[in-house]
Amino acid sequence: MNEVSITVTVNGTKIKANVTPEMSLLKFLRSQGFWDVKCGCEMGDCGTCTVIFNGRSVKSCITLAAQTDGGTVWTDKGLGVCDELTRKLQKAFVEHGSIQCGFCTPGMIIAGKAYIEQGGKPDRKEIKKAISGNLCRCTGYKKIVDAIYDVASHEQEA
């Protein structure tokens, strides 16, 4: 197998590595110790592996690691350290009981963050649409929508 060399900044740290052309961003991130990026369906259906790549939310299981060469990737954990909006979402998820098993939480927070940053208003129907690519098996979505709605409401006031 031919490997390609990539340099990608993950959570503010520049990483140089060799990857195979077919390696997913998910597998690359986990091989580098970013365990907060969860592995769900590996088909782009569940959204549990969602990360921010060059400012957009992407499903890392269907994004090739080689495609990220020269780019920037943020995971939920990395964003929570340096990003106020992510911290607000993380806190709201706890306060609203939106994290039961926690498996979908990183992807849901990333989807909620992307929704708010793209000008999303506190609208439950639109929030449901924004997180529709992310599956949750525990909460029934209401608590997740409530948490994102709460943060979106406060962000709009600010």
C-alpha positions in Angstrom: 0.0 0.0 0.0 1.2 3.4 -0.9 1.1 5.9 1.9 0.7 9.7 1.6 2.2 12.2 4.0 -0.2 14.7 5.5 0.1 17.6 7.9 -3.1 18.5 9.7 -3.8 20.7 12.7 -6.0 18.9 15.2 -7.3 20.9 18.2 -4.5 23.4 17.7 -1.7 20.9 17.4 0.0 20.3 14.1 0.4 16.6 13.3 2.5 15.1 10.5 1.7 11.5 9.6 1.7 9.0 6.9 -1.7 7.6 6.0 -3.1 5.1 3.4 -5.2 6.8 0.7 -8.3 4.9 2.0 -7.9 5.7 5.7 -10.8 7.7 7.1 -10.4 10.8 9.2 -12.1 8.9 12.0 -9.5 6.1 12.0 -6.7 8.6 11.7 -8.0 10.7 14.6 -8.4 7.7 16.8 -5.0 6.4 15.9 -3.6 9.7 17.1 -5.4 9.4 20.5 -8.5 11.5 19.9 -10.9 9.1 21.6 -13.6 11.7 21.9 -14.4 11.1 18.2 -16.7 8.2 18.5 -17.0 5.3 16.0 -20.6 4.5 15.2 -21.8 3.2 11.9 -18.7 4.0 9.8 -21.2 4.8 6.9 -22.0 8.4 7.5 -25.5 7.7 8.9 -25.3 8.2 12.6 -23.2 11.4 13.0 -21.5 10.3 16.2 -18.1 10.9 14.6 -18.9 14.5 13.6 -16.0 17.0 13.8 -15.3 20.5 12.5 -13.0 20.5 9.4 -12.0 23.9 8.1 -15.0 25.5 9.7 -17.6 23.0 8.6 -19.1 20.0 10.4 -18.2 16.7 8.6 -18.7 13.1 9.4 -15.2 11.9 9.9 -16.0 8.3 9.0 -16.7 9.2 5.4 -14.0 11.9 5.1 -10.6 10.7 4.0 -7.7 11.6 6.2 -5.7 12.6 3.1 -8.4 15.2 2.3 -7.5 17.0 5.4 -3.9 17.7 4.4 -3.1 21.3 5.2 -6.4 21.8 7.1 -7.7 22.2 10.6 -9.8 19.8 12.5 -11.5 20.4 15.8 -13.1 17.7 18.0 -15.7 18.3 20.7 -13.0 18.0 23.4 -10.7 20.4 21.7 -13.4 23.0 21.1 -14.5 22.7 24.7 -11.1 23.8 25.8 -10.9 27.0 23.7 -14.3 27.8 22.4 -16.9 29.6 24.6 -19.9 28.4 22.5 -18.9 24.8 22.8 -18.5 25.2 26.5 -22.0 26.7 26.7 -23.4 23.8 24.7 -21.6 21.2 26.9 -22.9 22.8 30.0 -26.5 23.0 28.6 -26.3 19.3 27.6 -25.5 18.5 31.2 -28.1 20.9 32.7 -30.9 19.6 30.4 -30.0 15.9 30.9 -29.1 15.5 27.3 -26.3 13.1 27.9 -27.4 9.7 28.9 -25.0 7.2 27.5 -22.9 10.0 26.0 -22.2 8.2 22.8 -23.9 10.7 20.5 -23.0 13.8 22.6 -19.8 14.9 20.8 -21.5 14.8 17.4 -24.7 16.5 18.7 -22.7 19.3 20.2 -20.8 19.8 17.0 -24.0 19.9 15.0 -25.6 22.3 17.5 -22.5 24.5 17.3 -22.6 24.6 13.5 -26.3 25.4 13.6 -25.8 28.4 15.9 -22.7 29.7 14.1 -24.5 29.6 10.8 -27.1 32.0 12.1 -29.5 29.4 13.4 -32.3 31.0 15.5 -33.9 29.5 18.5 -36.4 27.4 16.5 -37.1 23.9 17.6 -38.1 22.7 14.2 -34.9 24.0 12.6 -32.8 22.6 15.4 -34.3 19.2 14.7 -33.4 19.6 11.1 -29.9 20.6 12.0 -29.3 17.5 14.1 -31.1 15.2 11.8 -27.9 13.6 10.6 -27.1 12.5 14.2 -28.7 9.5 15.8 -29.4 9.2 19.5 -30.6 5.9 21.1 -31.3 7.2 24.6 -32.9 10.6 25.0 -35.6 10.8 22.4 -34.0 14.1 21.2 -36.2 16.4 23.2 -33.6 17.1 25.8 -30.9 17.6 23.1 -33.2 20.1 21.2 -33.9 21.9 24.6 -30.2 22.3 25.3 -29.4 23.7 21.8 -32.5 25.9 21.9 -31.4 27.3 25.3 -28.0 28.2 24.0 -29.3 29.6 20.7 -31.7 31.8 22.7 -28.9 33.2 24.8 -26.6 33.7 21.8 -29.3 35.6 20.0 -29.7 38.0 23.0 -26.0 38.7 23.1 
